[in-house]
Amino acid sequence: MNIDFRVYAHFYEDICDYEKNFSKRQEVLNIHKNSIATISHIKNQMRLANLDRLVLHAQNESSIDGHPTVTNEEISKLVNAYPDLFYGVASVDPNDENHIIELENSYKNLKLKALRLNLSRLNINPSDNRLKKIFDLSNKYKKNIIFECGISYDRGYSAKYANPALYEDLLIKYPKIKFCFTRFAWPYVKEAAMLMMKYKNAYIDTGALYFDSALEFYKDIFNNELRLSWVDRSLNHQIIFASENPRFEQIRMAKAMYQLGLHDKTLKLIMGENARDFLGVSDV
């Protein structure tokens, strides 16, 4: 089973309306010249990219945007409507006084598989005490956490907390929680590799904001920033394929993974098994 670990459903027809929220979502993601996507279009794109499941992420930085951009309930709605296509990931804003109630509802009732936090956009230090209850609750429900790291085009996103090295204390303090750093954490790829070598609960995803083409950028990361042998021999259980669709071309990114010279076993892990392990799913 091939999985795209990080997809934004902001413009999916079931939860997006041109008059209600389309323009606002474009503004937040800093994505323009796009349109609302039909489910038939999404299925066709998945077919061309040879993907079986997409992991859809909610987005809640309401202290900046005034309200959640995509709610946990909207992601749950999509997952429930198309259970053979989607898994769902929650999002909460630690600045919201009700964020723990919202998070527990997402885990317990909405059955979302993990949590996404964008501390770089929220300008929250990973060591901030406001996050402790989030980590403790995630530990309780055995849910893992995705941190937005590396370079991003999201409006208001700062590089200040985009370096995964700033999250090392969390890897130590919460060894039962898997933490994934998005976009290879580029340009902090070696810092991410250092953490992955030291801590088996450290992961990265491949949804990079790339220069040149997807294949050229991936070649640079896997051959220069990392080494193919490092990935095949040591890091193959800790890298997860993601495209950050619709920001970049999901089909080209998926196909590029098979042109890097990685071992077949490594590709199987990166393209699906690691995502299933991170999300705690066993369906085939």
N, C-alpha and C positions, 0 to 999 in steps of 0.2 A: 504494500500500500504506500503510495507516494502522497506526501502531505506538504502543503504550503503553510508554514507555521505562523506567518504574520501577514494578515490581509485586513484592509480597512473596508468595511461594508457601508461606509458613509453614504454611498450613492446607489445602493441597491433599491430596486423599485418598491419592495415591500415596506421599507422604512424611510424613504426619501420622497420629498415633494418639492417641485420647483418653487411653489409659492411659500411653503412653510419653512424649509430648512436648507434647501440646496445651496444658496449663495453663502450662507453662514458657514456651512461645512467646507466649501471651497476656500473661504477666507482662512479658517483655522488650519487646514492642511496645507494651505498655499499651493493648491492644485487648481488649474484653470483650463478652460477650453475642453472640458469633459462634459459628459451627459449622464443621465440616470441609466443604470445598467439593468437590463432585464435578466431574469433567471436563465432564460434560454441562452443569452449571450455569455453569462458566467459559465454555464455548462460547456459551451463550445470552447471557451478559452481554456477550461480545465482539460478538455479532451486534447487540445492541441499541445498543451504543456505536459501531458501525461500525468495529471494529478487526480487523485481519488478523493481527497478531502482538503478543505480550506479551514484554517483557524481564524475566526473573525474576532476582532478586538473592539471592545467598547472604548470610548474616550471621554474621560471626565476630568477636566481641569476647569471646573465651574468657577473657581475663585478668580480666574482670568477671563473666561468667556461668558460668565453670567449664568450659564446652565451647562449641563453635560452636552457634549457635541453628539455623541451616540450613547444612549443609555444601556445599562445592563439588561433592562427589560426588552429593548429592541433586539439586542443580540440573542437573547433567549428566544424571542419570537421567531427569528430566522432559523435557529437550531431546531426548534420544535416543528417548524413547517417543513424543513428539509434535513431530517436527521441523517440521511445517507450522504449529504454533501458537506455539512459544517460541524465544527466544534466551536465553543464559545469561550472567550476570555473576558473577565470582568475588569472594570476600572473604577477607582474611587479617588476623590480629592481629599487628602489629609487635612486640608483647611476647612472642610465642611464638618460641622459639629456632629452630624449624623453619619459620618462615613463608616463607622464600625457597624452600625445597624445595617447600612446599605451593603457592606461587604458580607456580613453573615447571611443576609438574605440571598445574595448572589451565590454563595457557596451552598447553603442549605436548601433553598427553595428553587432557585433558578438553575441550579446544577451546573454552573459555569466551572470550567476546568482549571483555571489559573487566574492570576492577577497581573495586570499591566499597570506600571507606575512610571510616570514621566517626571522625575524629579528635576531634570534639566530645565524643563519648561516651567515647572512650578517654583523653581529656585529654592528647593529644599535640600539641605545637606543630608546625605544618607545616614548620618549619625543623629539626626534630629529625634528628640524624644517622642514627637508626635507619631512616629512610625512604629514604635514598639508594639502597640496594640494590634497593628496590622500584621506584624510578623508573628506575634503570639497566636492570633486567630488563624493565620495561615498554617502555622505549625499544628494547631489543634485539628484542623480539617484536612491536613496533609495536602495542602495546595502549594504549588510552586509559583515563583514570581518572575516576571519579565521587566527588566529596567531598560528604558530608552537610553541608549548610549551612542557614542560616536556622532558623526555629523548628521544633521537633519535640516530639512527645509521648513519644518513646522513653524508657524508664526510664533515669535516670542521664545523660541528654543535657544537656550544659552549653552555654551561649551563648558561652563563652570563645573557642572557635575556630570559631564559626559565621559569622564575617564573612569573605567572600571576599577582602577587601583583604589579609588576612593571608597569602594564597597567591600574591601577585603575583610574588614571587621565583621561584617554581616555573614560572610562565608564561614568565618570561624565560630561566631556566636550561634548560628542556626545551621548546623551541619545536616539536619534532616530536610531542610528546604533547598531545592534546586533553584539557582538564580541564573537567568539567561540575560546576557548583554546583547542588545541588538546591533545589527550592521557591522559585525566583526569588531565592534567598538572603534572602527576606523576614525581617526588615524592612530588610535591607541591599540593596535593589533598585538604588538609584542607584550604590552601590559596584560592584555586579555589572555594571551598564551601562557604567560607566567602564572596567572591565577589558575588557569585550567590545569597546568602541570602540578600545582600544589594542592588544589582542592577539586575533588571529584564532583562537587555540587556546583561548579562553575561551568556555564555553557555560553556559547555565542550563536547568533543566527547569521545567515548570509544575506539578509535583506539590505545590502549596502546602497548608499547613495553614490553611484559610481561615476568616475571619469571615463572617457573613451566609450567602449562598448562593455556590456556585461562580461563577455568572455575575456577581453583584454584586462579588465580590472580584476576579475577572479584569478587570472593567470598570475598577475603581479602579487596578489595576496597569498596565493597558495604556493608560489615558487620563490618569492623574495621576502615578503613580510613573515611568512611561515615557510615550511618546506613540505613537499608532498610526503616525504618519509615521516616527518613529525606527525602529520595527520593520519597516515595509514597505520603507524605503529603505536602512537601514544594518545592522540586527541580525537580519534574517530568516534568515540561515544559521546562527545561533548559539543559537536557542531550540528546545527539544525538548519535545513533549507528553509528560507523565507524570501519573499519577493518584495514585501511592502507594497503590493499592488493596491491601488491603481497608480501609485507614483511612478513606477517603472514597469518595464515590459516583462510580465510574468513568464511568458512563453520563452523568450530569449534567455532569461535567467535560469530557468529550469533546464533547458537544453545545454547551456554552457557548462553545467555541472558534470555532464558526461563527456566533455571534451578536455578535461584537465589531466587525465592520466591517473586518476585515483583508482585504487583497488575496488573490485566489484563489491566486496563486503563493506568497504567504507562507504560507497555510494548508497548501498541499501540502508545503512545506519543513518546517514545524513539526510537522505530523501524521505525517510518515513519513520524508521524504528525509534530514533532518538526523540522525535516529536511525540510519539505515542507513549514512550517512557516518561517524558517530562509531564505530559498531560494526565498520565495515569489511566489510559484507555487500553482496552484489550480487544475491542471489536475488530473484525477483519472485513 
